[in-house]
Structures are given as C-alpha cells and as structure tokens.
Amino acid sequence: MDISNKEEKGFKRICLPMCDRRVPCDISNEFTMPDYKPEIRRVLHVCPVVSVPAKYISSSSAEFSGNIDYNVLYVGADGELHSMPFSSEYSFETPIEAEGFDFNDEIASCCDTVVESLAVRLLGPRKINVKCRINSQVRIFGRKLIDQNFDFENSCDHIETLEEKVNNARIIRVDSDAIEMSDETITTSENSGVISANADVHVLSIRPIDSCATLNGEIILKLLCVDIDDTSKTNVISKKIPFVTDVDADGVTSDSICAAKGYISDLTVTVEDERIICDMSLCLQLEAQNNEEINVVRDVYSTKYETNCTVKSYNLPSIGFAENGNFSMNEKISRESLGLPESFEIIDVYGTVTAEGCEIRDSKAELRGTAKYTLIVKAGDEYSSQPITLPVKYVFDCDDNNITSYINEINVISCAVRCDGDTVSLDAELGVVSVGLSSNVVTVVDDVKFSDEIIKSKGEITVVYPSADDDLWSVAKRYHVSVCEIEEKNPTISAYIIV
C-alpha cells in the first residue's frame, strides 16, 4: 500500500533510530617513500584527514567505506625537514534495526568519524608503518508506519478516544559536493619553498532557509615554508580564507536548528614567481533537526462494550540541541617540565582533540576532552618533536536535560607557541560541533477489541470521589460514560456525578 494512502486511512509516520552506535575500526598500512624524496631519519608528526564515507544500507546492515589522507612530516637523511602525503582506505559494517521501516521512504544516514589514536613506526629508510584507530558514531534514522486505523464497526458514537500531540524530530543530513577554491600568497623571496601544507575548516554561522542553509566560515591554511638557499631558515604562514556558500537540503526550514562542519579533501601547492598558489577542495556537512507534531491515540474505550486495548511504546527522538561554537585555550608550561633544552627554536605546532564525553545538568551541557599538541623544535642542527597533553572543557546552554544521543567533535582551528625565558606559552583556538537528541517514550494504542455489551442500571446516580491518580478520562473510562457527559454534569472536579 502506498504511504500516502496509508496515512489517509489513519496510519502515521514517525522518525525512529535504526542504528545509534559507536563503531571502532583499526587500520594498519605500510607506505614506501618514492625515490625522488629523501630517505627518512625520523618521523616528527602525521596529520590525518578522514573523508566522508560512501554508504550502502541494506535490510540488515550499513556499510561504510572512505579514505584517510596522511601528511607525514619527517627529518630526512640530509638532516632537513620534508613531508610526504599518503592515502589509505577504510571500511566497516554495522547491523541496523530494519523491521517495519520503509526503505522507499526517507532515510537519514549520519556517520561522524574521528581519529582516536595514531602510531607510526619506521621500518626502513624508505618505509613506515602507520596504525590508526578511527571511531565512527553511526546514526541512521528511518520512517516507520504505525497503524492506528481502528476498524470501528458501523457507528462510532460509543467510542471515546484519548489523543495527544507529540513532537518527533526529523533528521536531515547532507554532504555537499566538493567546492573548488584557490588562494595565492605573495612570498618575500623567489627562493621560498613549501615543506608542508595543512588546512582546516571552521563554520562560523549557519542561516537555514527553506530547503537550503547558508554557511559562513573560514579555511585555516598553514604553510611551513623554507628558504631554498638556506634550509636552516623556516617560517610558518597562517591564513584565514573566508567562504560563504549555500548547501541545498530538502526539508530544512527557517525554524530548523543546524550544525555544520567541513574538511579539505584535496590540497595542492604550487610555488612560482614569488607566489604560493594553493588549490583546495572544500567539503561541507550539514545536519538539521525539525520537530514535527504528530497526533497519536493514547487510549480507547467504548461506552457500550467491554474494551480491550493493546498498546505499544515508541522511543521518539525530538530536538535536543545543535551547537557550532569556538573558544580559546591559553596555557603556560615550564620548559623544564617539557624536557626542552635551554637553547631551542620552535619551528611549528600541531594539535588535535579527542572528545571524551558530554554531561548535561542545570540547563548546561559540558563537553570534555583531551588536547594533544606536538611541538616541532630545533636544538642546534637537530629537529625533534615534543608532545603536550592538556584537558579541554567547553560549556554551552542546553535547556533539555533528557539528552540520550549526541555527537561531539572538538577541533584545533589554529595554535601558536612561543617561548618566554623558561616558560612555553601556548595559544589555541578550538572549534566545537555538537548535536544532541532528546528522547520521549510514547505509548500508543496498537489494537482494540470489543466484547460483551455493558448492562447499565437505570435510575441510579453514582458519585465518584477521584483519587490523586484519577483524571476525567480515567473516571469516564471506569464507568463507561463519555467524557463530555461527565463534563456537562460536573461544574467542579472535587467529585464526579455519574447518572
């Protein structure tokens, strides 16, 4: 039966989760350096970028596959800094609950993947092994039909129904096509070279309109440069490249609450004529939540026949929160505690954050995590890396204390480190993308059966003194009279007079 016909006949569509679980995946790859690159003496840092996976959803499982792009910064056999990109594939599968869902209807598939840990081992002068653990929060939402088309024979005058309007969230998830962008930086010398390039994306604001959302954000581009004539001279160029773009999304309205994030899927650097030209492919992800109000039948009884109702409970998701924010992190650490020599030079710094949990209380949501920064330092002629681990906390308003499902991502947008005497000062800007859903258990009538006719005594007046748990509906149902009939005869609710 066609869905629209079913709805006309009393069926209702509700949005329910088909899957909401965290799926870890371990990936191990060996990479061989090409002959035109210097041999590896020491790996200093690896920056991973996880692409949005391709998805295939069947009646029993969901399959995901994508790429991880690594940018390896290393010290070559010549004692200088070099970098090399590598790429590997990942894939995983997870079961889903598909019973009762219509695969011809709308299905929202959300897969948010973060790198949980990464380890690099040098296998030879031109070979490394990279072990990476990714953690994917898989949330899949489908539409299920609930049949509340009760086949009441002939006249329905004797039927009383208790109806209720409930909120049910519609989840919309859209991955944009790649947006090609380009940036040009004028160098101070025609002999400038680029050792390594990295780019992160931060969405500053989202303006939803009908079937679309306008995203305003920045690409944070960082170039580690070197003077080709004197490779001991390095410098870091950091730029913020603004963008404004529309992401088409059917179902989004001006009242939708939204969160968005992005990444650079491809970054190519060309140096020519005292210019550094960066060509980038920007990919954006938008998630929107709309609450849809649906009417459900909570209870049924007959004033004429004994009634037996079978009920069914549904755990309906509804709008929780969507947060796109940023905050700063400023720390001072003693040089001695980091094990740094008295004389050293800070070349660059990289940072990642692992989100660890979300606690909601007193109308506030508190995100926690661990930030891991890697200092690239030079002491004499030797380059080395120094890790710094710091706790992270971010708090924002959240009126709903019944959040049961959420995703949190905290990313380092930019960071800088300087040394003041024996104190190392770290200043970082971090971006937050957090989406939460509330949970509302709704019990509805699944089936109704009528049996023996009720024999009522004529001429009797019954006075009912309701208990604390009683209401107008429970009293009317108990004595098999209509709600309207009791309301007409009772100006107050201290007692109900039933004729």
Helices and strands as residue ranges (DSSP letters): H 3-8, E 11-32, E 40-50, E 54-57, E 61-76, E 81-95, E 108-124, E 127-147, E 159-175, E 179-186, E 192-209, E 212-227, E 230-248, E 257-272, E 275-302, E 305-334, G 336-338, E 345-361, E 364-379, E 382-397, E 403-420, E 423-453, E 462-464, H 472-478, H 483-489, E 496-498
